[in-house]
Amino acid sequence: MRYISIILLCWLNINQVGQDLYVSKNANITLFSSALIEDIKAESSAGVSVYNAATGELDFSVVISSFKFDKSFMQEHFNSDYMESDRYPRAIFKGQIQEHIDITKEGTYPVSAAGELTVHGVTQKRTVRGSLTVKNGIITMTSEFMVKCADHHIDIPQILFYHIAESIKITVTATYNPFKSNPSK
């Protein structure tokens, strides 16, 4: 919650808040690694995001340690050995949706967001494809994309090659509600 407040404060300083600002406070992110010996899956519902429908700007962040695994030892190794979540606590995407979507019209629209993805302290330019759905004034964005561990300097020891894939499938579902400033808080 603290991080979303920081994002909003930054946006308030740069952009005027209007009816075009949408916030997601509990986006769901799934990591999936399909390797020869076993599949590894983790999930977080702690993603936060701000979407400016007027400009297409999209900021997204998730705390790495919020990912939960079925096996506790996997979660421990993920945070300490691979992601170094004490040193690199967040994964962040800052970008812009390339298509102009009329959010006053209900429907599902294909979209692509071009920007920068920062994982494990390494920033890469990315274009992520997905869909944006408008229904009853609520916006939902979904996306599925691959992240190569090597692109973000995430080292996989050779001994674990059969346990962890070189690329991880990321699935994101974020539901956005109109931002409402509350001056009494």
Backbone bond lengths (Angstrom), bond angles and torsions (degrees), N, CA, C in turn:
res aa  C-N    CA-C-N  psi(-1)  N-CA   C-N-CA  omega(-1)  CA-C   N-CA-C  phi
1 M - - - 1.455 - - 1.526 110.11 -
2 R 1.334 116.16 -37.35 1.454 120.07 -179.54 1.526 110.74 -62.42
3 Y 1.350 115.75 -40.12 1.455 119.21 -177.82 1.525 111.46 -66.83
4 I 1.338 117.50 -39.46 1.461 119.07 179.07 1.525 110.75 -64.68
5 S 1.317 117.36 -33.76 1.465 120.34 176.18 1.523 110.77 -63.89
6 I 1.326 116.44 -40.02 1.468 120.22 178.21 1.523 110.41 -64.30
7 I 1.351 116.79 -44.81 1.466 120.38 178.34 1.520 109.95 -58.63
8 L 1.324 116.26 -47.17 1.462 119.58 -178.30 1.527 112.01 -63.59
9 L 1.322 117.58 -40.93 1.458 120.02 177.99 1.522 111.33 -61.41
10 C 1.328 116.73 -40.91 1.466 119.74 177.24 1.521 110.30 -62.76
11 W 1.328 116.85 -43.60 1.457 120.46 179.78 1.523 111.20 -65.77
12 L 1.320 116.97 -37.85 1.453 119.89 -179.85 1.516 110.98 -64.16
13 N 1.325 117.36 -33.52 1.455 120.69 178.19 1.516 112.03 -72.33
14 I 1.334 117.52 -28.67 1.455 121.26 -176.40 1.526 111.39 -96.21
15 N 1.295 116.73 -42.38 1.467 122.31 -173.82 1.520 110.64 -119.30
16 Q 1.318 114.96 150.82 1.456 118.23 173.41 1.515 108.30 -78.63
17 V 1.310 115.17 137.46 1.452 119.34 178.30 1.516 108.28 -78.90
18 G 1.303 115.47 128.46 1.451 120.93 177.78 1.501 108.68 -142.10
19 Q 1.290 114.61 -163.03 1.446 118.15 -178.49 1.527 112.25 -77.23
20 D 1.318 118.55 2.66 1.458 122.00 -179.17 1.520 113.56 -96.00
21 L 1.314 118.91 2.44 1.460 122.20 -178.05 1.534 109.45 -99.49
22 Y 1.348 115.22 126.92 1.454 121.80 -177.50 1.524 109.28 -125.63
23 V 1.344 115.51 146.64 1.461 120.94 -174.80 1.529 109.55 -130.00
24 S 1.337 114.38 138.12 1.467 121.69 171.79 1.523 106.88 -119.30
25 K 1.325 116.75 124.01 1.469 121.06 -176.66 1.519 113.90 -105.54
26 N 1.317 117.74 -9.40 1.465 119.55 -177.34 1.533 111.24 -146.11
27 A 1.321 115.20 53.12 1.465 120.10 178.65 1.521 109.88 -64.44
28 N 1.312 115.66 144.27 1.459 121.62 179.96 1.522 109.30 -98.40
29 I 1.336 116.30 127.87 1.453 122.70 179.03 1.525 107.78 -126.16
30 T 1.323 116.30 131.35 1.457 121.86 177.60 1.521 108.65 -119.84
31 L 1.337 115.66 135.08 1.462 122.82 172.52 1.517 107.21 -106.48
32 F 1.328 117.02 136.38 1.460 119.68 178.48 1.515 109.71 -139.18
33 S 1.331 115.49 127.80 1.459 122.60 178.64 1.519 107.54 -122.32
34 S 1.329 116.24 118.05 1.450 120.57 177.57 1.520 108.09 -105.26
35 A 1.325 115.85 111.04 1.461 121.73 -179.10 1.525 109.44 -122.36
36 L 1.325 116.49 174.29 1.462 121.08 -174.88 1.523 113.69 -61.18
37 I 1.321 117.55 -42.13 1.465 120.25 -174.60 1.524 112.96 -87.85
38 E 1.321 117.21 -42.61 1.467 118.59 -179.90 1.521 111.35 -155.28
39 D 1.321 114.57 155.14 1.461 121.01 173.76 1.520 108.00 -90.47
40 I 1.323 115.05 144.70 1.460 120.58 178.57 1.521 107.58 -122.60
41 K 1.333 115.22 131.53 1.463 120.47 -179.00 1.518 108.96 -134.73
42 A 1.332 115.29 138.50 1.468 121.39 175.30 1.519 108.00 -139.75
43 E 1.331 114.79 153.57 1.459 119.06 -177.22 1.524 110.34 -141.17
44 S 1.331 114.72 144.19 1.459 121.96 174.03 1.521 108.39 -134.13
45 S 1.307 116.15 141.68 1.473 120.60 172.96 1.526 109.02 -117.02
46 A 1.341 115.28 29.53 1.464 120.93 -176.36 1.529 113.05 -111.12
47 G 1.327 117.19 17.69 1.461 119.23 177.20 1.519 111.05 -71.26
48 V 1.316 116.39 142.44 1.469 121.31 176.04 1.524 108.06 -125.60
49 S 1.328 115.07 145.78 1.454 118.97 -175.71 1.522 110.58 -154.10
50 V 1.328 114.03 151.98 1.461 121.61 173.81 1.523 107.18 -128.44
51 Y 1.323 116.02 132.64 1.469 122.49 179.89 1.518 108.47 -126.19
52 N 1.327 116.26 126.04 1.456 122.03 175.45 1.521 106.80 -102.10
53 A 1.326 116.84 104.59 1.461 121.70 -175.81 1.529 112.11 -66.21
54 A 1.328 118.03 -25.36 1.467 120.79 -179.46 1.526 111.72 -73.05
55 T 1.340 116.85 -38.47 1.468 120.73 -175.93 1.522 113.05 -105.25
56 G 1.336 117.00 -17.30 1.460 121.18 -176.55 1.525 113.14 85.85
57 E 1.334 117.73 -2.24 1.469 120.19 -179.38 1.528 110.08 -61.41
58 L 1.341 114.64 138.93 1.449 121.00 -178.71 1.524 108.67 -140.15
59 D 1.327 116.71 120.53 1.466 122.89 175.37 1.517 107.20 -117.91
60 F 1.340 115.09 137.57 1.451 120.49 -176.00 1.518 108.72 -142.87
61 S 1.332 117.17 140.18 1.463 121.28 179.58 1.525 109.76 -147.67
62 V 1.344 114.79 145.29 1.462 120.19 173.86 1.524 108.31 -141.50
63 V 1.325 115.55 138.84 1.460 121.48 176.38 1.530 107.01 -77.32
64 I 1.319 116.46 124.34 1.464 121.84 -176.46 1.529 111.75 -58.95
65 S 1.316 117.51 -42.28 1.472 120.52 -177.36 1.527 112.82 -69.68
66 S 1.337 118.03 -5.69 1.468 119.91 178.67 1.530 112.37 -80.32
67 F 1.336 118.06 -9.25 1.461 120.19 178.74 1.522 110.37 -72.72
68 K 1.323 115.58 131.04 1.467 122.28 -178.97 1.523 109.25 -110.85
69 F 1.335 115.36 134.00 1.451 123.59 179.51 1.530 109.24 -110.56
70 D 1.330 116.46 159.56 1.467 120.50 175.52 1.522 111.01 -67.09
71 K 1.334 116.58 -34.43 1.465 121.47 -178.20 1.530 108.73 -110.08
72 S 1.332 116.01 124.72 1.467 120.04 -174.90 1.529 112.69 -62.71
73 F 1.335 118.26 -32.99 1.462 118.59 179.69 1.533 111.23 -66.90
74 M 1.339 117.48 -30.52 1.469 120.33 176.34 1.523 110.25 -65.93
75 Q 1.323 115.76 -42.30 1.456 120.70 179.28 1.527 110.32 -62.33
76 E 1.323 116.77 -42.30 1.465 121.47 179.89 1.531 111.00 -63.40
77 H 1.340 117.12 -46.99 1.467 120.38 179.78 1.525 111.58 -66.96
78 F 1.314 116.86 -38.79 1.466 121.94 178.10 1.522 110.07 -56.55
79 N 1.342 116.84 -48.47 1.470 121.12 -177.17 1.521 113.43 -74.41
80 S 1.322 117.71 -42.20 1.469 119.11 -174.11 1.522 113.20 -88.80
81 D 1.329 118.41 -45.04 1.459 121.17 -172.13 1.528 114.38 -88.24
82 Y 1.323 117.62 -38.85 1.465 119.98 -173.10 1.527 112.63 -100.63
83 M 1.314 116.91 -54.98 1.465 120.49 -174.50 1.526 113.29 -88.15
84 E 1.331 117.42 -16.52 1.470 121.58 -178.66 1.533 110.08 46.29
85 S 1.327 115.00 55.42 1.463 120.70 -171.80 1.532 113.80 -64.27
86 D 1.329 118.70 -19.60 1.469 119.20 172.96 1.526 110.60 -68.20
87 R 1.309 115.94 -35.81 1.473 122.06 -178.50 1.532 111.98 -86.49
88 Y 1.337 116.43 -37.76 1.469 123.06 -178.57 1.526 107.99 -125.12
89 P 1.324 117.97 80.73 1.472 120.72 -169.21 1.533 116.06 -73.32
90 R 1.327 118.61 -16.79 1.470 119.94 -174.33 1.525 112.14 -133.11
91 A 1.318 114.68 151.99 1.458 122.37 164.50 1.526 104.79 -106.10
92 I 1.335 116.44 135.31 1.460 121.06 -173.18 1.527 110.09 -134.00
93 F 1.316 116.27 136.42 1.459 121.80 170.36 1.521 107.68 -121.35
94 K 1.326 116.05 128.25 1.465 122.17 174.55 1.512 106.73 -125.89
95 G 1.322 115.98 119.52 1.451 117.98 -177.19 1.511 113.00 -161.65
96 Q 1.319 113.48 -161.34 1.455 119.81 -177.79 1.528 108.59 -145.11
97 I 1.326 115.43 133.33 1.460 120.58 175.09 1.521 107.18 -72.19
98 Q 1.323 115.56 128.44 1.461 121.21 -172.24 1.525 113.45 -76.53
99 E 1.319 117.23 -28.74 1.458 121.14 -178.36 1.527 109.24 -91.51
100 H 1.333 115.84 144.06 1.470 118.73 172.99 1.529 107.33 -88.90
101 I 1.318 115.93 118.44 1.458 121.59 -178.56 1.519 108.60 -107.27
102 D 1.317 115.35 128.95 1.460 120.50 175.69 1.528 107.25 -82.33
103 I 1.329 115.97 100.43 1.466 120.21 -174.96 1.523 113.18 -75.37
104 T 1.337 116.91 -0.24 1.468 118.98 174.64 1.527 111.13 -85.43
105 K 1.345 116.61 -8.77 1.461 121.10 -179.49 1.526 109.25 -110.35
106 E 1.329 115.42 121.49 1.462 119.66 179.21 1.522 110.48 -67.30
107 G 1.318 114.58 146.91 1.453 120.01 178.42 1.512 110.49 154.53
108 T 1.321 114.84 177.70 1.461 121.74 176.80 1.515 107.82 -116.72
109 Y 1.338 115.83 129.79 1.455 121.87 -173.53 1.528 110.55 -126.17
110 P 1.341 117.81 135.34 1.462 118.84 172.79 1.530 108.83 -72.47
111 V 1.328 116.35 137.55 1.461 120.88 -179.79 1.528 109.97 -137.24
112 S 1.322 114.48 160.94 1.463 120.69 170.93 1.521 107.21 -136.42
113 A 1.326 114.80 136.66 1.466 121.11 179.55 1.525 107.75 -112.43
114 A 1.324 116.15 121.06 1.467 121.31 177.85 1.521 107.61 -102.56
115 G 1.330 115.82 133.82 1.455 118.69 -179.68 1.504 111.69 178.59
116 E 1.320 115.05 -149.65 1.458 121.53 -177.69 1.519 110.07 -124.43
117 L 1.333 114.90 130.70 1.456 122.50 177.42 1.526 107.39 -107.39
118 T 1.332 115.70 122.62 1.464 120.84 177.63 1.523 108.46 -110.98
119 V 1.335 115.27 118.25 1.457 122.82 177.53 1.523 106.94 -136.15
120 H 1.324 117.20 133.57 1.463 121.97 176.61 1.531 110.76 58.85
121 G 1.341 115.72 32.68 1.458 121.28 177.22 1.513 114.97 77.73
122 V 1.324 117.85 3.90 1.466 122.18 -178.50 1.525 108.76 -113.65
123 T 1.325 115.94 127.15 1.458 121.83 -178.49 1.527 109.89 -102.72
124 Q 1.322 115.68 130.46 1.464 123.00 178.54 1.522 109.41 -127.96
125 K 1.323 116.53 140.12 1.466 120.04 172.34 1.522 107.63 -71.56
126 R 1.330 115.26 134.49 1.463 120.58 -178.30 1.518 110.23 -142.07
127 T 1.308 115.28 149.64 1.456 121.96 166.03 1.517 105.85 -119.77
128 V 1.318 114.90 119.65 1.462 121.81 -175.65 1.521 107.86 -111.44
129 R 1.313 116.30 127.21 1.465 121.56 179.49 1.530 109.82 -96.28
130 G 1.325 114.76 150.53 1.449 119.31 178.81 1.509 110.78 -171.42
131 S 1.323 115.17 -156.18 1.464 119.84 177.13 1.519 109.46 -136.94
132 L 1.311 114.08 151.89 1.460 122.63 177.11 1.526 106.51 -123.58
133 T 1.331 115.74 125.32 1.465 121.14 179.80 1.519 108.71 -116.46
134 V 1.333 115.65 133.74 1.465 122.16 175.38 1.521 107.09 -113.56
135 K 1.346 115.51 123.62 1.461 119.99 177.95 1.521 108.76 -151.22
136 N 1.316 116.94 123.17 1.467 123.59 178.45 1.529 112.20 55.28
137 G 1.330 117.11 38.98 1.459 121.01 177.48 1.523 114.05 78.53
138 I 1.321 117.48 1.76 1.466 122.68 179.80 1.528 107.86 -105.75
139 I 1.321 116.15 137.98 1.459 121.63 177.52 1.522 108.38 -108.56
140 T 1.322 116.04 132.53 1.461 121.66 174.29 1.522 107.77 -123.08
141 M 1.334 115.65 130.50 1.460 120.80 175.50 1.514 108.59 -115.96
142 T 1.324 115.21 137.83 1.465 120.90 175.98 1.520 108.89 -131.15
143 S 1.318 114.99 149.39 1.456 120.52 178.31 1.519 109.35 -156.95
144 E 1.316 114.40 152.28 1.451 121.02 173.65 1.524 106.30 -138.98
145 F 1.338 116.78 127.10 1.460 120.63 -177.70 1.519 109.50 -153.15
146 M 1.309 115.42 166.33 1.459 122.35 -177.93 1.528 109.79 -105.97
147 V 1.327 115.38 143.45 1.463 122.02 174.15 1.519 107.58 -125.26
148 K 1.332 116.14 122.25 1.466 120.69 176.80 1.519 108.95 -80.94
149 C 1.313 116.41 128.71 1.464 121.14 179.16 1.527 110.83 -57.11
150 A 1.314 117.60 -42.98 1.468 121.79 -177.56 1.525 111.92 -61.80
151 D 1.340 118.05 -32.59 1.475 121.18 -179.83 1.522 112.01 -62.49
152 H 1.331 117.00 -23.55 1.460 121.33 -177.65 1.533 111.74 -117.36
153 H 1.332 115.15 21.09 1.475 122.73 176.61 1.530 112.31 55.75
154 I 1.325 115.31 38.63 1.462 121.13 174.67 1.524 105.96 -95.36
155 D 1.320 116.00 108.54 1.457 121.36 -174.74 1.520 111.44 -85.17
156 I 1.329 115.35 130.26 1.457 122.29 175.38 1.533 106.23 -110.10
157 P 1.322 118.34 116.03 1.467 119.75 178.84 1.531 111.09 -59.07
158 Q 1.318 116.47 143.36 1.465 122.07 -177.79 1.530 111.76 -55.37
159 I 1.311 116.88 -34.35 1.465 120.93 -179.47 1.532 112.30 -63.74
160 L 1.335 117.25 -24.05 1.469 121.31 -179.14 1.526 112.81 -100.65
161 F 1.335 116.96 9.62 1.457 122.17 -177.45 1.530 112.21 -52.47
162 Y 1.336 117.70 -37.83 1.464 120.74 -177.53 1.533 112.54 -81.78
163 H 1.328 117.21 -8.24 1.465 121.44 -179.14 1.528 113.12 -99.57
164 I 1.324 116.55 -32.20 1.463 120.54 -174.11 1.521 109.32 -126.22
165 A 1.328 116.80 128.35 1.460 121.63 -179.92 1.530 110.68 -73.51
166 E 1.333 115.55 156.55 1.462 120.99 178.71 1.520 111.78 -73.54
167 S 1.335 116.76 -24.06 1.461 122.25 177.29 1.520 108.49 -122.63
168 I 1.315 115.45 140.09 1.459 122.37 -178.05 1.529 108.38 -112.19
169 K 1.331 116.48 131.21 1.466 120.41 176.89 1.521 108.76 -83.78
170 I 1.323 115.76 127.74 1.461 122.70 178.85 1.529 108.07 -111.12
171 T 1.316 116.11 129.41 1.460 121.82 175.85 1.527 107.69 -121.26
172 V 1.324 116.05 128.63 1.466 121.46 -176.65 1.524 109.63 -125.19
173 T 1.333 115.61 134.48 1.465 122.25 171.00 1.524 107.15 -133.15
174 A 1.324 115.48 119.03 1.469 120.35 -178.62 1.519 109.15 -128.44
175 T 1.330 115.44 129.65 1.463 121.56 177.09 1.522 107.97 -106.94
176 Y 1.329 115.45 125.77 1.469 122.48 -174.77 1.525 110.47 -110.04
177 N 1.313 114.10 136.04 1.453 121.26 173.82 1.522 108.25 -114.52
178 P 1.339 117.16 152.97 1.465 118.42 177.59 1.527 110.35 -57.95
179 F 1.327 115.99 137.41 1.462 120.86 177.31 1.513 108.51 -73.49
180 K 1.321 114.82 131.99 1.461 120.85 176.93 1.510 107.37 -124.14
181 S 1.319 115.81 114.94 1.466 118.68 177.67 1.516 108.06 -71.93
182 N 1.315 115.21 143.74 1.450 120.99 -179.93 1.522 107.83 -126.64
183 P 1.338 117.87 90.90 1.461 120.11 -175.13 1.520 114.70 -65.12
184 S 1.337 117.84 -14.25 1.476 118.75 -179.04 1.518 112.10 -79.92
185 K 1.348 118.68 -9.87 1.465 120.68 -179.27 1.487 111.18 -105.21
